[in-house]
Amino acid sequence: MNLYEHEAVATIYRKYGISHPRFVVATEPNEEVAAFVRENGGAVVKAMVLVGKRGKAGAVKLVKTEAEAAKAVTDIMNMLVWGEKPVAVMVCEKADIQAEMYCAVTYSTETRSPVITLSMDGGMDVEAIDPSRIINFPVDARPEVEPYQIRDMLVAIGFTRKYGEILRQASLTIASVYKAFWGSEARLLEINPLAVVKVARKDRKTGEMVETLELRALDAVVTLDDDATVAPQKIYGERSAYTRESTRREVDALLIDRDDHRGKAGSYVEPEDMSGDIAMMTFGGGGSAVTIETCYDAGLRPANFTDIGGNPPAEKMYKISRIILSKPGIKGVLVCGGTASNTRIDVTLGEGLVNAIDDLAREGKLDRDLIWVVRRGGPEVEKGLRLLAECFQRNGIKGRIFDSELPITQAPLILRDLLVEHRGYVCGDTAQASV
């Protein structure tokens, strides 16, 4: 399955620390786009499509003013890009590009192992690059490649001749690209260009603004393995050249992590066909994957996929909680994750989720017929679950709350049985395991 650039950045780049320009996602001109252009003195507007060569199709536009941005958004959303209708646009920061590299990780059928492909001639179609300027580096099949190995690759392609000052940064970045490829169970992760950009930073000693060089991914081409641990179709929905536009909830969720990098709470994707009636609030990549797979196996129909982690503040949890609970047609809510190492349960659940529930209740927007199951472990879990239980009680919420003594795979089964018992829930056509 191919991902849109904004999906890859939100769910993969941010998770693995791959630098990318700030952006907003839109389907029409709005104040958020205008404010972004004002703040940044212009922007790059890019079509979100699954085909390549967007620039040649006129689907990447540089804008300087709010009016130009509004026109670019409208024009791109109304065009076909090599026969494909954009689902959205990314409005990105401009980059002061000093050099463009090509970087990709894929599998080689010859070596039967991952291959890192690098070239100093990025920014153009890979097939147009002189083959002698592209170097393939086979690596052993393992989750990580050491930065010193990447350093040797960069020396081999001539990176150090002009950009030796950021050799360490570049080595760490490409090591993260490989880690993202492996961790996301991708078949291809391609960045073209992976650019050396000039940025202005405040000097820590003098306080003066100084120019420095950084490596940033200005593109994202990601193909996930359809036979991954969790089939990507279950996470992102089926894909076609005429897929739906991003929902308002998906766009709003992307904005949560835009300006606040404390933890991650903005990963929210709905099924392609907008189906599903189980609101999912899942934590951690592994825990999220196991939970959603168990839901499908149990006959539940997830309404969304989330991957919350990194100890997000209560403000972020408040926002994503309201988004998750706002989808129409929800019948149950599953709050589930493994035992966290640094994500505080009293902050994420006891404060962020609790405040969201209380506010929805005050606003008359809380559906008290929903069935909830919560399974969570980690720092301050006793306090966090106690605060959540008190919230359930004062708001008349039906459900059960568990700590990490309950196996993570049991939580979806308990929710299924409660839904069948109390709401006559009809499960999907799949085998059901008993609790």
C-alpha positions in Angstrom: 0.0 0.0 0.0 1.2 3.5 -0.9 0.9 6.3 1.6 0.1 9.9 0.9 3.0 12.3 1.9 1.1 13.8 4.8 0.3 10.3 6.2 3.9 9.2 5.9 5.1 12.3 7.7 2.5 12.2 10.4 2.7 8.5 11.1 6.3 7.5 10.2 8.6 10.5 9.9 7.6 12.0 13.2 7.7 8.7 15.0 11.3 8.1 13.9 12.6 11.7 14.1 13.0 12.4 10.3 13.0 16.2 9.9 10.4 17.6 7.5 9.2 21.2 6.9 6.2 22.3 9.0 2.9 22.1 7.1 -0.9 22.2 7.3 -3.3 20.0 5.4 -6.3 21.4 3.6 -9.0 20.6 1.1 -10.0 24.2 0.4 -8.7 27.7 1.1 -9.2 28.6 4.8 -7.9 30.9 7.5 -5.4 28.3 8.7 -3.8 28.2 5.2 -3.8 32.0 5.1 -2.2 32.3 8.6 0.5 29.7 7.7 1.4 31.7 4.5 1.5 35.0 6.5 3.7 33.5 9.2 6.2 31.9 6.8 6.3 34.6 4.1 5.0 32.1 1.5 4.7 28.4 1.1 4.8 25.4 -1.2 1.5 23.9 -2.0 1.6 20.2 -3.0 -1.1 17.8 -4.2 -1.7 14.7 -2.1 -1.8 12.0 -4.7 -0.3 8.5 -4.9 1.3 9.0 -8.3 4.7 10.6 -8.9 6.0 13.5 -11.0 3.7 16.0 -9.3 5.9 18.9 -10.3 5.8 18.1 -14.0 2.0 17.9 -13.7 1.8 21.4 -12.2 0.6 20.0 -8.9 3.4 21.6 -6.8 3.2 25.4 -6.6 5.3 28.0 -4.9 3.2 30.8 -3.5 4.1 34.2 -1.9 0.8 35.6 -0.8 -2.4 34.5 0.8 -4.3 35.1 -2.5 -1.8 33.0 -4.4 -2.1 30.2 -1.8 -5.9 30.3 -2.0 -5.8 30.0 -5.8 -3.2 27.3 -5.7 -5.3 25.2 -3.2 -8.4 25.6 -5.3 -6.6 24.9 -8.6 -4.9 21.8 -7.3 -8.0 20.3 -5.7 -9.8 20.7 -9.0 -7.2 19.1 -11.2 -6.4 15.6 -12.1 -2.7 14.7 -11.5 -1.9 12.0 -14.1 -5.5 10.9 -13.9 -5.7 11.0 -10.1 -7.8 13.5 -8.1 -5.9 14.9 -5.1 -7.4 14.0 -1.7 -5.9 17.1 -0.1 -3.0 19.5 -0.3 0.0 20.0 1.9 0.9 23.7 2.5 4.6 23.5 3.5 7.3 25.8 4.6 9.7 26.9 1.9 13.2 25.5 2.1 16.5 27.3 1.2 17.9 24.4 -0.6 21.7 24.1 -0.9 21.9 20.6 -2.2 19.5 17.7 -3.1 20.2 14.1 -2.4 18.4 11.0 -3.4 17.8 8.5 -0.6 15.8 5.2 -0.6 15.6 2.0 1.3 14.1 -1.1 -0.3 14.6 -4.8 -0.6 16.9 -6.4 -3.2 15.8 -9.6 -4.9 19.4 -10.2 -5.7 20.9 -10.0 -2.2 17.7 -10.9 -0.5 18.4 -8.1 2.0 17.6 -4.4 2.5 19.5 -2.0 0.3 20.2 1.7 1.0 20.4 3.7 -2.2 22.1 7.1 -2.1 23.1 9.8 -4.7 24.1 13.4 -4.5 22.0 14.0 -7.7 18.6 14.1 -6.1 15.6 16.4 -7.0 15.0 14.7 -10.4 13.4 11.5 -11.5 15.6 8.7 -10.3 15.6 7.2 -13.8 17.2 10.4 -15.1 20.1 10.2 -12.7 23.4 9.0 -14.2 23.6 5.4 -13.0 27.3 5.9 -12.1 26.2 8.5 -9.6 23.8 6.2 -7.8 25.4 3.8 -5.2 23.5 0.8 -3.7 24.7 -0.3 -0.2 23.3 -3.8 0.8 22.9 -4.1 4.5 22.2 -7.1 6.8 18.5 -7.6 7.5 18.2 -6.2 11.0 16.2 -3.4 12.7 18.9 -0.8 12.7 22.0 0.3 10.9 24.8 2.0 12.9 25.5 5.7 12.1 29.2 4.9 11.4 28.1 2.6 8.6 26.0 5.4 7.1 29.0 7.8 7.5 31.1 5.5 5.3 28.3 5.5 2.7 28.1 9.3 2.7 31.9 9.5 2.2 31.6 7.1 -0.8 29.0 9.3 -2.6 31.1 12.5 -2.0 28.9 14.1 0.6 31.8 15.2 2.7 33.5 17.2 -0.1 31.1 20.1 0.6 29.0 19.2 3.6 31.4 17.5 6.0 30.2 19.9 8.8 26.9 18.0 9.0 28.2 14.5 8.4 27.2 13.4 11.9 23.7 14.8 11.5 23.3 13.3 8.0 24.5 9.9 9.3 21.9 9.9 12.1 19.2 11.1 9.7 19.7 8.3 7.2 20.1 5.7 10.0 16.6 6.9 11.2 15.3 6.5 7.6 16.4 2.9 7.7 15.0 2.3 11.1 11.6 3.8 9.9 11.7 1.5 6.9 12.2 -1.6 9.1 9.9 -0.5 11.9 7.0 0.4 9.6 7.3 -2.8 7.7 7.8 -1.0 4.4 8.7 -2.3 1.0 10.0 1.1 0.0 10.9 4.3 1.7 12.1 7.0 -0.8 13.0 10.6 -0.1 13.7 12.7 -3.2 15.0 15.2 -2.4 16.6 14.6 1.0 17.9 18.2 1.0 20.7 20.1 2.6 18.9 23.4 3.6 20.1 26.6 5.1 18.2 27.7 8.3 18.5 30.5 10.7 19.0 29.6 14.4 19.7 31.6 17.5 23.2 31.1 18.8 23.0 29.7 22.4 26.0 31.7 23.5 25.5 35.1 21.8 21.8 35.1 21.2 22.4 36.2 17.6 20.7 34.6 14.6 23.2 32.6 12.6 22.8 30.5 9.5 23.4 26.8 9.7 22.9 23.7 7.5 20.4 21.0 8.2 19.2 17.9 6.4 15.5 17.7 5.7 13.2 15.3 3.9 11.2 17.3 1.3 9.2 14.3 0.1 7.9 11.0 1.3 7.2 8.0 -0.9 6.3 5.0 1.3 5.0 1.6 0.3 3.9 -0.6 3.1 4.0 -4.4 3.0 0.4 -5.6 2.4 1.4 -8.7 4.4 2.6 -6.7 7.4 1.8 -7.7 11.0 -1.3 -5.5 10.7 -2.5 -5.2 7.1 -2.1 -1.5 6.2 -5.6 -1.7 4.6 -7.0 -2.1 8.1 -5.2 1.0 9.3 -5.4 3.3 6.3 -8.3 1.8 4.3 -8.2 0.5 0.8 -6.5 2.7 -1.8 -7.3 3.5 -5.4 -6.6 6.3 -7.8 -9.9 7.9 -6.9 -9.9 7.5 -3.1 -11.8 9.8 -0.8 -10.7 13.1 0.6 -9.2 13.3 4.1 -12.0 13.8 6.7 -12.2 16.9 8.8 -11.3 14.7 11.9 -8.1 13.4 10.2 -7.1 16.9 9.2 -7.8 18.3 12.7 -5.8 15.5 14.2 -2.7 16.2 12.1 -2.7 19.7 13.5 -2.3 18.5 17.1 1.4 17.7 16.7 2.2 20.5 14.4 3.4 23.2 16.8 3.9 21.1 20.0 6.4 18.3 19.7 5.9 16.9 23.2 4.8 13.4 22.6 2.6 12.2 19.8 -1.2 12.4 19.8 -2.1 13.5 16.2 -2.0 10.1 14.5 -5.6 9.5 13.5 -6.8 7.7 10.4 -10.3 6.5 9.5 -11.2 3.5 7.3 -11.3 4.3 3.6 -15.1 3.6 3.4 -15.8 5.6 6.6 -17.2 2.4 8.3 -16.6 1.3 11.8 -18.4 1.8 15.1 -15.7 1.2 17.7 -13.7 4.3 18.7 -10.1 3.4 19.2 -7.7 5.2 21.5 -4.6 3.1 21.3 -1.1 3.7 22.6 2.3 2.7 21.2 3.0 1.3 17.8 3.2 -2.3 18.9 0.3 -2.1 21.3 -1.8 -0.3 18.7 -1.1 -2.9 16.1 -1.9 -5.8 18.4 -5.1 -4.2 19.6 -6.6 -3.3 16.2 -5.7 -6.8 14.8 -7.5 -8.4 17.8 -10.5 -6.2 17.2 -10.9 -7.4 13.7 -10.4 -11.0 14.7 -13.1 -10.6 17.4 -15.6 -9.2 14.9 -15.4 -5.6 16.0 -15.3 -2.8 13.5 -12.8 -0.1 14.4 -13.8 3.4 13.4 -10.3 4.8 13.4 -6.6 4.0 14.1 -4.4 5.9 16.5 -0.9 5.6 17.7 -0.4 7.8 20.8 2.9 7.8 22.7 5.9 9.7 23.9 4.2 11.2 27.0 1.9 13.8 25.3 0.7 16.6 27.5 -2.9 16.7 28.7 -3.7 19.4 26.2 -2.9 17.0 23.3 -4.8 14.2 24.9 -7.8 16.5 25.4 -7.9 17.4 21.7 -7.4 13.9 20.3 -10.0 12.5 22.7 -12.7 14.9 21.5 -11.8 14.1 17.9 -12.1 10.3 18.5 -15.4 10.7 20.3 -16.9 13.0 17.6 -17.3 10.4 14.9 -21.0 9.6 14.3 -22.3 6.1 14.7 -19.9 5.0 17.5 -21.2 2.2 19.8 -18.2 1.4 21.9 -14.8 2.9 23.0 -11.6 1.0 23.5 -8.8 2.7 25.3 -5.9 0.3 25.2 -2.1 0.1 25.2 0.8 -1.8 26.6 2.6 -0.9 29.8 4.1 2.6 29.1 7.6 3.4 30.2 7.4 7.2 30.2 3.8 8.1 29.3 2.1 9.2 32.5 -1.3 7.7 32.9 -2.5 10.4 35.3 -1.8 13.0 32.7 -3.0 11.3 29.5 -6.1 9.6 30.9 -6.6 11.1 34.4 -6.4 14.7 33.1 -6.6 14.9 29.2 -9.3 12.2 28.6 -11.2 13.1 31.8 -11.3 16.8 30.9 -12.6 15.9 27.4 -15.4 13.7 28.8 -16.4 16.3 31.4 -16.6 19.1 28.8 -18.5 17.0 26.4 -21.0 16.2 29.2 -21.4 19.8 30.1 -21.9 20.7 26.4 -24.6 18.0 26.0 -22.5 16.1 23.5 -21.6 13.0 25.5 -23.2 9.8 24.4 -23.9 7.9 27.6 -25.0 4.8 25.7 -21.4 4.1 24.7 -19.8 1.0 26.2 -16.2 1.7 27.3 -13.3 -0.7 28.1 -10.0 0.7 29.3 -6.8 -1.3 29.7 -3.7 0.6 30.5 -0.4 0.3 32.5 2.5 2.6 33.2 3.7 5.5 35.4 1.0 6.8 37.9 -1.4 4.2 36.6 -3.3 3.8 39.9 -4.0 7.6 40.1 -4.8 7.9 36.5 -7.3 5.0 36.4 -8.9 6.2 39.7 -9.5 9.6 38.2 -11.0 8.0 35.1 -13.2 5.8 37.2 -14.5 8.8 39.2 -15.2 10.5 35.9 -17.1 7.5 34.6 -19.2 7.5 37.8 -20.2 11.2 37.8 -21.0 11.1 34.1 -23.0 7.9 34.1 -20.6 6.1 31.7 -21.0 2.3 31.3 -17.8 0.3 31.1 -14.9 -1.5 32.8 -11.4 -0.3 33.6 -8.3 -2.6 33.9 -4.7 -2.2 34.6 -1.8 -4.1 33.0 -2.7 -7.4 34.8 -5.3 -7.9 32.0 -3.6 -9.2 28.8 -3.8 -6.6 26.1 -5.5 -9.0 23.7 -8.4 -9.6 26.2 -9.6 -6.0 26.2 -11.2 -6.1 22.8 -12.9 -9.4 23.6 -14.4 -8.0 26.8 -15.7 -5.0 24.9 -17.3 -7.2 22.3 -19.1 -9.3 24.9 -20.3 -6.2 26.7 -21.6 -4.8 23.5 -23.4 -8.0 22.6 -24.9 -8.2 26.1 -26.0 -4.6 26.5 -26.5 -3.3 23.0 -27.2 -6.3 20.9 -24.1 -5.7 18.9 -23.8 -7.8 15.7 -20.2 -8.8 15.1 -18.5 -9.0 11.7 -18.1 -12.2 9.8 -15.0 -13.5 11.6 -14.2 -16.1 14.1 -14.7 -15.0 17.7 -12.5 -16.1 20.6 -14.1 -16.2 24.0 -13.0 -14.1 26.9 
